[in-house]
Amino acid sequence: MKFIDTHIHWYVEDFKEDLAAAITRAQAAGVEKFILPAVHKATHAPMMETAARFAGSCFPCIGLHPTEVNENWREELDFIAQQLSGNAQTFAGIGETGIDLHYGAAFITEQKIVFEQQLRWAAAYQLPVIIHAREAFEEIFSVLDKVKSLPLRGVFHAYSGNMDVFEHISRYGDFKIGVGGVVTFKNAELAQVVETLDLRHVVLETDAPWLSPVPYRGQRNESSYIPFIAEKIAALKNCPLEKVAATTTANAEQLFNVLM
């Protein structure tokens, strides 16, 4: 069985001491490719260095994370524009971008502007968009309504909505949901969504080093734990693990254009 981790921050300090070993563990577990979401300008160089070091396995994205939107948001957008100009094929996607109100709404206006611009880039460069939506679906939809004529596709990372929310999302384009360790948590609402939703709408992710699945909850997460997520999905769907692996991997291959 082969898997793709569609959301992994290999380039952060948490993996500084054992990155190669962690990637080797993931590959031994069948996780062969990794999508690296961007955070902001300061993390771009280490992300690109990681992608170059593990070329063919790690695929970088470009974007500005909503929690990193602050007074210098214009400078951050200028940097993204420079990176995309003439080099868009370097990136597997745009993001992660979106809106996050968990820590407050001080920059909500700027978050919306930044999110809309990244959606427009995703459409213009025909790249998938990785959307971060935390306590902000209403605001996310208000921005998507403004660009609903654009040909968009992508993934709602760390999905936290219900089926009604997913049906609303589907109005805007070909969107998957990113399912990670949360689905293994006791009484997780995500499990109900996964149980109902067709597998063709699902991709696997870790968001490592955060959100480890059971039985590693509370510890550093890594891509080698993807099979635990897939096993939980197989149990919820009452289907073979091989089907979960094959379907979610095909979904990720098509979405991010990273063929095995």
C-alpha positions in Angstrom: 0.0 0.0 0.0 1.1 3.5 -0.8 0.1 6.7 0.9 0.6 10.5 0.4 0.8 12.9 3.4 -0.9 16.0 1.9 0.1 18.3 4.8 3.4 17.9 6.6 5.8 20.6 8.0 9.0 18.6 7.7 11.0 21.9 7.6 10.2 23.1 11.2 12.6 23.0 14.1 10.8 19.9 15.6 12.4 17.7 12.9 15.8 19.4 12.9 17.6 16.5 14.6 16.0 13.5 12.9 14.5 14.6 9.6 16.1 12.0 7.4 15.2 9.2 9.9 11.6 10.5 10.2 11.3 10.4 6.4 12.8 6.9 6.3 10.3 5.8 8.9 7.4 7.2 6.8 8.6 5.5 3.6 8.9 2.2 5.5 5.3 2.7 6.5 4.3 3.2 2.8 4.1 7.0 2.9 6.1 7.9 -0.2 5.2 11.5 -1.0 4.8 14.6 1.1 3.1 17.9 0.4 4.8 20.8 2.3 2.4 23.7 3.0 4.0 27.2 3.3 3.6 29.3 6.4 5.3 32.7 5.6 8.4 34.2 4.0 10.7 33.3 6.9 10.0 29.6 6.5 10.3 29.6 2.7 14.0 28.9 2.5 14.0 25.9 4.9 11.0 24.5 3.1 12.7 24.8 -0.3 15.9 23.3 1.1 13.9 20.3 2.4 12.2 19.9 -0.9 15.5 20.0 -2.8 17.2 17.6 -0.3 14.3 15.1 -0.8 13.5 15.8 -4.4 10.9 13.5 -5.8 9.4 12.9 -2.4 8.8 16.4 -0.9 6.7 19.0 -2.9 6.6 22.6 -1.7 3.7 25.0 -1.8 3.7 28.8 -1.6 1.4 31.0 0.5 0.7 32.9 3.7 -0.9 31.2 6.7 -3.8 33.2 8.1 -2.3 33.4 11.6 0.8 35.0 10.1 -1.2 37.9 8.6 -0.2 41.1 10.4 1.1 44.6 9.6 3.5 43.3 6.9 0.9 41.4 4.9 1.6 43.4 1.8 5.3 42.5 2.0 4.4 38.9 2.3 2.1 39.0 -0.7 4.8 40.7 -2.7 7.1 37.9 -1.8 4.6 35.2 -3.0 4.0 37.1 -6.2 7.8 37.2 -6.9 8.1 33.4 -6.2 5.2 32.6 -8.5 6.4 34.8 -11.4 8.0 32.5 -13.9 8.3 29.7 -11.3 4.8 28.6 -10.6 5.5 25.1 -11.8 7.9 24.8 -8.8 5.0 24.6 -6.4 2.5 21.8 -5.8 -0.1 24.3 -4.5 -1.1 27.6 -3.0 -1.3 27.8 0.8 -1.9 27.2 3.3 -4.2 30.1 3.3 -7.6 30.9 4.7 -9.0 32.5 7.8 -8.4 31.7 11.5 -10.4 33.5 14.2 -9.3 31.2 17.0 -6.9 33.8 18.3 -9.1 36.8 17.7 -10.2 39.0 14.8 -7.6 41.8 15.0 -6.6 41.3 11.3 -9.8 39.8 10.0 -10.1 42.4 7.2 -6.5 41.7 6.1 -7.0 37.9 6.4 -9.9 38.2 3.9 -7.8 40.3 1.5 -4.9 37.9 1.7 -7.1 34.9 1.3 -8.9 36.3 -1.8 -5.6 37.1 -3.5 -4.2 33.6 -2.9 -7.4 32.1 -4.3 -7.0 34.3 -7.4 -3.4 33.1 -7.8 -4.5 29.5 -7.4 -6.9 29.9 -10.3 -4.5 31.9 -12.5 -1.7 29.4 -12.1 -4.0 26.4 -12.1 -2.8 25.2 -8.8 -4.8 23.6 -5.9 -5.3 25.7 -2.8 -4.9 24.5 0.7 -7.5 26.2 2.9 -7.1 26.6 6.6 -10.6 27.3 8.2 -10.6 27.6 11.9 -13.8 28.9 13.6 -14.3 30.9 10.4 -16.5 29.1 7.8 -18.9 32.0 7.5 -16.0 34.3 6.7 -14.4 31.8 4.4 -17.6 31.5 2.4 -18.0 35.3 2.2 -14.6 35.4 0.4 -15.3 32.3 -1.8 -18.6 34.0 -2.8 -16.5 36.8 -4.3 -14.5 34.5 -6.5 -17.1 31.8 -7.2 -16.7 32.2 -11.0 -13.0 31.1 -10.8 -12.0 27.5 -11.6 -10.9 26.5 -8.1 -9.8 23.1 -6.6 -8.1 22.2 -3.4 -8.5 20.8 0.1 -10.0 22.1 3.3 -7.1 21.2 5.6 -7.8 19.7 9.1 -11.5 19.6 8.2 -13.8 20.7 11.1 -17.1 21.1 9.4 -20.2 18.8 9.1 -21.8 17.4 6.0 -23.9 20.6 5.4 -20.7 22.6 5.4 -19.1 20.2 2.9 -22.1 20.5 0.6 -21.7 24.3 0.8 -18.0 24.0 0.0 -18.8 21.9 -3.1 -20.5 24.8 -4.7 -17.1 26.5 -5.2 -15.2 23.8 -7.1 -13.5 20.4 -6.7 -12.6 20.4 -3.0 -11.5 17.5 -0.8 -11.3 17.4 2.9 -8.0 16.7 4.7 -8.4 14.0 7.3 -5.7 13.7 10.0 -5.2 12.4 13.5 -8.3 14.1 14.9 -10.5 11.4 13.3 -9.0 8.9 15.7 -9.9 11.0 18.8 -12.7 9.7 21.0 -16.1 11.3 20.1 -14.5 13.3 17.2 -17.3 14.8 15.0 -15.0 14.3 12.0 -15.6 10.6 12.3 -19.3 11.1 11.6 -18.4 13.1 8.4 -15.9 10.5 7.2 -18.4 7.7 7.8 -20.9 9.5 5.5 -18.7 11.1 2.9 -17.6 9.2 -0.3 -13.9 8.4 -0.2 -13.4 10.3 -3.5 -13.6 13.5 -1.4 -10.9 12.5 1.1 -7.1 13.0 1.3 -4.9 12.0 4.2 -2.7 14.4 6.2 -0.8 14.6 9.4 -0.2 18.4 10.0 2.9 17.1 11.7 4.5 17.9 14.0 1.0 18.6 15.5 -2.2 16.6 15.9 -0.8 13.1 16.4 -3.4 10.3 16.0 -4.2 7.7 18.7 -2.1 5.9 20.0 0.5 8.8 19.8 -1.8 11.7 20.8 0.1 14.3 22.7 3.5 13.3 21.2 5.2 14.7 18.2 3.4 13.7 15.0 5.1 12.4 11.8 4.1 11.0 8.5 4.8 7.4 9.5 1.5 7.6 11.5 -0.6 8.0 8.3 -1.5 4.3 8.4 -3.3 4.8 11.8 -5.5 7.4 10.2 -6.2 5.2 7.2 -7.0 2.3 9.5 -9.6 4.4 11.4 -11.2 5.5 8.1 -11.4 1.9 7.0 -13.1 0.9 10.2 -15.6 3.9 9.9 -16.3 3.0 6.2 -16.4 -0.7 6.9 -14.1 -1.3 3.9 -10.6 -2.7 3.3 -7.6 -0.7 4.3 -6.3 -1.2 0.8 -9.3 0.7 -0.6 -8.7 3.6 1.6 -5.0 3.7 0.6 -5.7 3.4 -3.1 -8.5 5.9 -3.2 -7.0 8.6 -1.0 -3.6 8.3 -2.8 -5.2 8.6 -6.2 -7.1 11.7 -4.9 -3.9 13.3 -3.7 -2.0 12.4 -6.9 -4.7 14.1 -9.1 -5.2 17.1 -6.8 -1.5 18.0 -6.4 -0.2 16.5 -9.7 2.3 14.2 -8.0 2.1 10.8 -9.6 3.6 7.8 -7.9 
